[in-house]
Amino acid sequence: MTEYLVKRPLARAPIHPGEILREEILPSIALSVPEAAQRLGVSHRELHRVLACTHPVTTEMALRIGKLVGNGPELWLRMQQACDLWQAKRRLKDELAGIMPVG
């Protein structure tokens, strides 16, 4: 999987890592959700929440996914961090505007 670094703010939300796992990874390795959950050592419900993009990829889940697909946890954590940061910036926009930087 090729990584691309984004050097400008995104106008739209970054893609949730669960969507990439659901749409790209699992089909390419021919695993169903129950099979993937079993291999990852998590419940079907826990994996489904990540795939539905309603729950974040935790550090533990990133370790599991990275091991399963062979690309390590860092990529999955960076994707989740990008989503979290984008959402937090939008949610705190007004509050952040009122904070005056030092120096």
VEXRO-168723 format. One line per 4 residues: their letters; for each residue x, y, z of N, C-alpha, C, O. Coordinates in steps of 0.001 Angstrom, whole numbers, m for minus. Example, Ala and Ser with C-alpha at 12.3 -4.5 7.8 and 13.67 -1.06 7.14 Angstrom:
# residues 2
AS = 13190:m5690:7800:12300:m4500:7800:13200:m3300:7800:14236:m3319:8465 ~ 12850:m2250:7080:13670:m1060:7140:12900:30:7870:13409:1138:8039
//
This chain:
# residues 103
MTEY = 849:m1161:0:0:0:0:906:1238:0:1795:1357:843 ~ 685:2133:m921:1474:3358:m1029:912:4413:m92:m302:4589:8 ~ 1809:5113:593:1390:6194:1474:1666:7526:804:2695:7706:152 ~ 738:8459:969:897:9805:438:782:10785:1591:m175:10727:2363
LVKR = 1736:11673:1713:1693:12685:2750:930:13897:2233:1181:14376:1127 ~ 4:14382:3036:m789:15549:2676:m178:16752:3372:m22:16752:4593 ~ 170:17783:2600:832:18954:3160:m90:20154:3281:359:21238:3652 ~ m1358:19985:2980:m2304:21076:3095:m3532:20569:3844:m3811:19370:3829
PLAR = m4264:21458:4494:m5468:21016:5198:m6497:20463:4216:m6661:20986:3113 ~ m7170:19427:4619:m8201:18833:3771:m9530:19563:3958:m9894:19925:5077 ~ m10244:19773:2872:m11565:20383:2941:m12610:19333:3313:m13707:19670:3760 ~ m12272:18083:3131:m13193:17003:3491:m12517:16085:4488:m11293:16091:4625
APIH = m13313:15304:5174:m12773:14414:6201:m11886:13348:5564:m12194:12845:4483 ~ m10793:13006:6229:m9982:11888:5754:m10807:10601:5813:m11766:10505:6580 ~ m10437:9641:5019:m11146:8361:5012:m10816:7602:6297:m9652:7473:6678 ~ m11845:7113:6943:m11685:6326:8170:m10962:5021:7816:m11270:4412:6792
PGEI = m10018:4586:8637:m9300:3353:8330:m10209:2129:8249:m9887:1166:7553 ~ m11332:2156:8948:m12281:1050:8855:m12861:908:7462:m13124:m203:7001 ~ m13062:2040:6792:m13582:1998:5422:m12561:1375:4472:m12919:598:3587 ~ m11312:1714:4659:m10257:1134:3823:m10158:m363:4069:m10010:m1146:3131
LREE = m10240:m752:5322:m10200:m2169:5665:m11381:m2907:5043:m11216:m3994:4489 ~ m12574:m2315:5135:m13800:m2920:4620:m13837:m2987:3095:m14191:m4015:2518 ~ m13468:m1877:2449:m13629:m1778:999:m12436:m2294:191:m12611:m2776:m928 ~ m11245:m2199:741:m10041:m2548:m18:m9327:m3800:491:m9039:m4721:m274
ILPS = m9051:m3817:1786:m8179:m4853:2330:m8865:m6212:2424:m8375:m7191:1862 ~ m9986:m6281:3125:m10640:m7579:3302:m11013:m8240:1973:m10786:m9439:1811 ~ m11580:m7490:1014:m11853:m8134:m277:m10579:m8607:m996:m10586:m9656:m1640 ~ m9504:m7847:m888:m8284:m8230:m1604:m7616:m9464:m1008:m6908:m10187:m1708
IALS = m7841:m9711:296:m7269:m10915:899:m8331:m12005:1074:m8085:m13027:1715 ~ m9496:m11777:504:m10593:m12747:467:m10980:m13265:1851:m11101:m14470:2069 ~ m11172:m12322:2786:m11624:m12691:4127:m12986:m12079:4404:m13221:m10902:4129 ~ m13870:m12883:4945:m15151:m12360:5399:m14927:m11673:6750:m13870:m11823:7363
VPEA = m15910:m10934:7198:m15794:m10252:8480:m15639:m11262:9621:m14773:m11070:10474 ~ m16443:m12329:9670:m16240:m13308:10750:m14852:m13961:10718:m14239:m14178:11764 ~ m14365:m14268:9523:m13029:m14860:9405:m11957:m13880:9858:m11021:m14255:10564 ~ m12097:m12637:9453:m11121:m11618:9844:m11146:m11409:11355:m10093:m11302:11983
AQRL = m12336:m11349:11940:m12445:m11170:13385:m11769:m12326:14119:m11066:m12115:15108 ~ m11982:m13532:13636:m11362:m14695:14267:m9841:m14615:14178:m9147:m14854:15166 ~ m9324:m14282:13005:m7869:m14164:12839:m7286:m13036:13675:m6169:m13145:14181 ~ m8037:m11959:13819:m7576:m10818:14613:m7693:m11076:16116:m7063:m10387:16918
GVSH = m8496:m12064:16492:m8697:m12347:17904:m9616:m11361:18592:m9465:m11078:19780 ~ m10583:m10832:17827:m11563:m9890:18375:m12962:m10401:18057:m13141:m11296:17231 ~ m13943:m9819:18721:m15317:m10223:18445:m15763:m9675:17096:m15254:m8665:16609 ~ m16717:m10366:16516:m17308:m9910:15259:m17883:m8515:15447:m17760:m7669:14561
RELH = m18512:m8264:16597:m19126:m6962:16897:m18068:m5853:16927:m18280:m4775:16373 ~ m16927:m6122:17579:m15867:m5117:17670:m15331:m4757:16286:m15149:m3580:15974 ~ m15081:m5763:15463:m14588:m5498:14115:m15644:m4783:13284:m15321:m3862:12533 ~ m16889:m5190:13408:m17957:m4546:12637:m18059:m3057:12959:m18306:m2254:12059
RVLA = m17875:m2671:14224:m17925:m1258:14597:m16823:m456:13912:m17047:674:13478 ~ m15646:m1042:13818:m14543:m364:13117:m14871:m271:11626:m14687:780:11012 ~ m15350:m1361:11049:m15668:m1378:9615:m16808:m425:9280:m16861:115:8175 ~ m17716:m217:10220:m18836:710:10012:m18418:2156:10274:m19216:3079:10113
CTHP = m17168:2342:10677:m16603:3676:10936:m17285:4388:12097:m17295:5618:12154 ~ m17852:3624:13017:m18473:4219:14193:m17543:4199:15395:m17792:4882:16388 ~ m16468:3416:15310:m15478:3338:16382:m14086:3500:15793:m13840:3119:14649 ~ m13185:4062:16574:m11827:4268:16059:m11010:2981:16036:m11336:2004:16709
VTTE = m9952:3006:15254:m8952:1948:15291:m8054:2273:16482:m7297:3244:16459 ~ m8149:1454:17511:m7333:1663:18708:m5907:1180:18451:m5621:562:17426 ~ m5030:1469:19389:m3649:998:19283:m3619:m516:19189:m2887:m1079:18375 ~ m4416:m1179:20024:m4449:m2638:20014:m4976:m3175:18684:m4438:m4139:18139
MALR = m6029:m2545:18167:m6586:m2990:16890:m5593:m2731:15763:m5461:m3550:14854 ~ m4897:m1601:15815:m3885:m1301:14799:m2783:m2356:14802:m2311:m2765:13741 ~ m2376:m2794:15984:m1374:m3861:16074:m1891:m5138:15418:m1159:m5811:14693 ~ m3139:m5462:15673:m3733:m6685:15116:m3876:m6591:13593:m3498:m7514:12871
IGKL = m4422:m5475:13115:m4606:m5304:11666:m3259:m5279:10960:m3079:m5926:9928 ~ m2314:m4530:11518:m986:m4447:10922:m310:m5793:10811:383:m6068:9832 ~ m509:m6635:11814:61:m7983:11784:m648:m8835:10738:m1:m9571:9994 ~ m1972:m8739:10679:m2757:m9534:9730:m2382:m9216:8289:m2171:m10125:7486
VGNG = m2299:m7939:7961:m2057:m7561:6564:m581:m7329:6262:m202:m7158:5104 ~ 248:m7323:7299:1690:m7262:7082:2273:m5884:6859:3386:m5760:6347 ~ 1535:m4831:7237:2086:m3489:7022:2312:m2721:8325:2597:m1524:8292 ~ 2190:m3388:9458:2471:m2756:10740:1361:m1844:11221:464:m1498:10453
PELW = 1413:m1447:12491:346:m648:13081:420:843:12779:m594:1536:12860 ~ 1588:1343:12438:1763:2795:12296:844:3413:11250:264:4474:11483 ~ 709:2765:10111:m159:3280:9048:m1595:3420:9540:m2239:4439:9294 ~ m2097:2404:10231:m3471:2408:10711:m3678:3479:11775:m4727:4122:11824
LRMQ = m2671:3668:12627:m2768:4708:13647:m2717:6108:13036:m3428:7005:13488 ~ m1884:6302:12015:m1827:7615:11355:m3146:7938:10662:m3609:9078:10706 ~ m3751:6943:10024:m5048:7180:9384:m6103:7562:10418:m6893:8479:10190 ~ m6119:6857:11565:m7088:7180:12606:m6806:8553:13196:m7730:9322:13463
QACD = m5531:8858:13397:m5165:10158:13949:m5607:11288:13016:m6082:12325:13480 ~ m5453:11091:11711:m5883:12114:10749:m7383:12352:10859:m7832:13497:10812 ~ m8158:11291:11005:m9613:11434:11165:m9954:12158:12461:m10767:13081:12472 ~ m9326:11732:13546:m9600:12337:14851:m9241:13819:14867:m10005:14641:15372
LWQA = m8083:14157:14316:m7626:15536:14308:m8542:16412:13455:m8876:17527:13855 ~ m8947:15927:12299:m9841:16681:11416:m11159:16983:12122:m11657:18108:12076 ~ m11720:15957:12781:m12991:16146:13487:m12845:17106:14663:m13704:17961:14880 ~ m11760:16967:15421:m11544:17849:16574:m11354:19296:16137:m11872:20205:16786
KRRL = m10626:19526:15054:m10434:20895:14559:m11765:21540:14195:m11991:22714:14487 ~ m12630:20786:13568:m13940:21326:13192:m14815:21564:14415:m15520:22570:14500 ~ m14764:20630:15362:m15580:20735:16560:m15129:21894:17460:m15959:22543:18098 ~ m13823:22152:17510:m13274:23176:18404:m12903:24470:17687:m12214:25317:18255
KDEL = m13350:24627:16458:m12963:25771:15639:m13149:27106:16360:m12228:27923:16388 ~ m14320:27338:16938:m14585:28604:17600:m13724:28789:18851:m13209:29878:19101 ~ m13572:27720:19631:m12738:27810:20827:m11280:28068:20469:m10609:28868:21121 ~ m10797:27401:19451:m9392:27578:19052:m9131:28982:18530:m8041:29527:18707
AGIM = m10145:29567:17882:m9990:30932:17368:m9760:31934:18498:m9133:32972:18289 ~ m10261:31631:19683:m10119:32532:20814:m8834:32348:21604:m8582:33102:22544 ~ m8035:31390:21255:m6780:31155:21974:m5672:31941:21299:m5391:31755:20115 ~ m5052:32811:22058:m3960:33631:21538:m2616:32925:21781:m2288:32594:22921
PVG = m1847:32697:20718:m554:32035:20889:433:32918:21655:365:34145:21582 ~ 1342:32289:22386:2379:33043:23078:3511:33321:22108:3800:32512:21226 ~ 4142:34457:22272:5312:34809:21436:4910:35202:20113:5757:35529:19282
//
